[in-house]
């Protein structure tokens, strides 16, 4: 029953898009971006010695313009979370590579101009691609999905059809990303109540088409 409803909804959506007049094309846009993330995850046993981790990030996005000032922006981003710390002179690096899919409400603070400020916010679901600590694979110790929100601001630059984009945001992980490892690895270990939440700033520059 649920599958039938989803199929019907998809057919209606495709028909609506196909039947839309050509003028409606101006309601849609897409873009690409790249930059870096500055992450510092929050563990329940942090001792304050953890340092922020800088890593490259990139992604693509699509815009559905609800009005000249308001839009829905869906994205597909490669993003690295994590941190590093010094352990008796050794640099220990912990990285979590995610595919992040945000759905944002995006508001332009001016209708026109060569520099238009924007603000945005919305939920994010992240899919864990890999996790390593000091070169060792630790993916089995973490959940495959993470949920949070993106909060940010930016600017559109230019007045032509193709515009530049600046984007600064903060990712706030809301769920505990840590998971008990497989039982074969924990038979001799007591239960733990560790928690880890992904946190980090992301800066990107890109183009809107």
Order of alpha helices (4+ residues) and beta strands (2+ residues): alpha-beta-beta-beta-beta-beta-beta-beta-beta-beta-alpha-beta-beta
